[in-house]
Amino acid sequence: MSEFERSRTMPALPELVFDQAADVNLMDRWLPRDLHVRAEEPPAVTVHEDRTDEDARGLFAAHPDQLRLEWGTRDDGRYAGWLQVAGIGSGASEVTVHLSFFDGSHAPPDDVVQAALDDSLERLAEQVRMRVESAG
């Protein structure tokens, strides 16, 4: 099993950050650039990966009361992840993303996963920044 976790602070209220991250129709704006999520009958989603040109059946759940997202593969249980938003005071938030690959043979190289997590959190922060600026 391989596990990865990254965190980042964002200058926005946790509810705003969570709403941005939880919108399935906007996930392409912050997920790794080669992943695309298509909502189905909740909690089902399909994730398309450009690199392999394959679709994977997944599950996605948003828990607004906990400011938490959870996801994973639907059929084989080989992958899961979560995103947690926490308020840290002064209108700022910390976002933590955690990924678990239960079958090491399906896990990408560590440096690729860490770079993708950093890039995704950067892209989410940019989406949140644009949303805050447009609201202000």
Residue, then its C-alpha position, 0 to 999 in steps of 0.5 A: m500500500s502507498e499513501f500520500e498526503r499534502s496540505r496547503t493554506m488558503p486565504a478564504l473561509p473554509e465553507l467557501v473552499f469546501d464549496q469550490a472543491a466539492d462542485v463535481n462540475l468544476m473539479d476539472r479546474w483543480l484536479p490533475r490536468d489529465l483527470h476528468v470527473r463526470a457525475e452519475e447517479p450519486p454517489a457514482v462518478t466516472v473518471h476519465e484519464d487522458r494519459t491512458d484514455e480509459d474511464a474508471r468507475g468511481l464513488f464520490a461523497a461530499h460531507p458538508d457538515q464535516l467539510r470533507l470529500e471522499w472518493g475511490t474506485r467503485d469496483d476493485g477498491r484499489y484506490a481511495g482518497w479524501l480532502q479535508v478543509a479546516g478553518i485556521g482563523s482570520g478567515a483562512s483555511e488549511v486543505t489536506v488531500h490524502l491518497s491511498f493506493f491499496d495495490g502498489s502495482h497500480a500506484p504511480p511513482d512517488d514523485v509523480v503523485q507528490a507533484a500532482l498533489d502540489d499542482s492540484l492544491e495550487r490550482l484549487a487555491e487559484q480557483v478559490r482566489m478568483r472566487v473570492e475576488s469576484a465576490g468582493 
